[in-house]
């Protein structure tokens, strides 16, 4: 698995997200910090470097998410998988 994300792939992910964080939806122009390309399912969990597994994220969301792949929103024992908003 490659950790390298090409410029073309970065551009594709950013344009697909309309330059908004795919988690909190803040626009990249509204942030002081540069945006990241995040592996939704991290490499250490077997995630791939492909368009389906990459998200355009603000620095705050990416750092807070870390390598997590789910969260608990409603019922304490029911995980909700992170995914890209369309």
Secondary structure, 3 states (H helix, E strand, C coil): CCCCCCHHHHHHHHHHCCCECCCCCCEHHHCCCCCEEEECCCHHHCCCCCHHHEEEECHHHHHHHCCCCEEECCCCCCEEECCCCC
